[in-house]
Amino acid sequence: MSQEFSKEPAILGRDLNDLEKYGSKGTAYLGKVVMSSGERPVLGRKTLVDVSRPHLMLICGKRGGGKSYTLAVLMEEMARLDPSVRTRISTITIDTVGIFWGLKLEAKGKDADELKKWGLKPEATNARIYVPKGQLAFYEEKGLPVDGAFTLKCSELEETEWLALFRLNWMDPQGVLISRVVQKVREKIGTYYGIDDIISAVNLDEDANKEMKQGVINRLQMVKSWGLIEKDGTKIASLAAPGAITAIDVSSYRQTVGAEGVKDIVVALIGKKLFEQRMLYRKEEEIRLIKEGKRTSKMPIVWLMIDEAHMFMPKDEPNIALPVLLEWVRVGRQPGLGLILATQRPEKLHPDAISQCDLFISHRMTSQPDIAAVGQLRPTYMSTDLDKLYSEMPRQKGFALVIDDNTEKVWMIKVRPRFSWDTSVTASAFLI
């Protein structure tokens, strides 16, 4: 591992050309290098991560190991970038557990004390928290920090996505009916319709019996009650606004009956729309560069952060979000799409997400299948086995192994304390 004694920060993910041209501008303060890893680890110089260009970053760690914490640190850092860089970047996080609202509150108590040890101060982050429209009243009633409602545009769901939402296939009689009526509605109405229009089309369908119709209508009524899919969906341009730090909280659908596929649809549609628009704007940027000698864009570079990524990019089972995210993995960096995947189960993650990552951050892992899964990351410049590196990692929370394919170096670091309130702490019977 790289353990050079230096006052200069270690900058990860940045090639030599950018390093010489920009220095540390456009980087995120991730933590400090571990110089010795005994009972009292010695910390050295700062560790910075390049966020000015898209990367595929994988964050791993066993449950409670700090992966969600590290995601929050990166979101804080995106909000603290120099304005000249920040306004050219947008960050969207899929919050599957409902923990990132704490970004809007500053750290207190022992967390504030830890910040002081690092020479840092508590600070709330100007993150935007969106929840499905059907959950907005509940959040506001409970006094939880929330900025607005998020909806999907009904007409943007293709037949395959409706089937995925209901866990149906093309051969299921209800699946056949849904596919048929959605196609009819699109042909008759166009691109502006809602669930009620689909229900009306089901009632008018002449090829299905009464029981079949009622079964599909019951499913559609259930979806309507979620308050997520409506005629007017949230504009992608508003989610990916320049300089915006946005978290979309879909945690409510973990317990919602019949909503098992909702999170997948949200990720699939958002990922697809962002990909389409960045591909278009990337072409426009190149044309402006040729004609005007200056690369400008109406749409910023987008960082998409996904917690519990193995749910959306599974290794052995289908998922409507998988092909979309694989496009991000394979070609997303060229049009300006950065992807940060966090998971406690890398063994369950699609192998392309592991093999293609250029920045790997791993908190402690003890499961041999998970360690074996990330073992394929071992590059030629890495001289030590992962098992040995994990065994040397301090057991305290917050330490992580970093493999940087850009600089071809391996580091042991301690992630810095959060500026904002940590809502990822496990619940306890103790009051303090």
Secondary structure, DSSP 8 states (H G I E B T S, - for coil): ------SS-EEES--HHHHHHHTTTTEEEEEEEEEE-SSS-EEEEEEEEE-SS--EEEEE-STTSSHHHHHHHHHHHHHTS-HHHHTTEEEEEEESSS-GGGGGSB--THHHHHHHHTT--------EEEEEGGGHHHHHHTT----EEE-EEGGG--HHHHHHHTT--TTSHHHHHHHHHHHHHHHHH-S---HHHHHHHHHH-SSS-HHHHHHHHHHHHHHHHHT-EESS---HHHHT-TT-EEEEE-GGGGTSTT-TTHHHHHHHHHHHHHHHHHHHHHHHHHHHHHHHS----SS-EEEEEETTGGGTSBSSS--TTHHHHHHHHHHTTTTTEEEEEEES-GGGB-HHHHHT-SEEEE-----HHHHHHHGGG--TT--S-HHHHHHHS-SSTTEEEEEETTTTEEEEEEE---SB----S---SS--
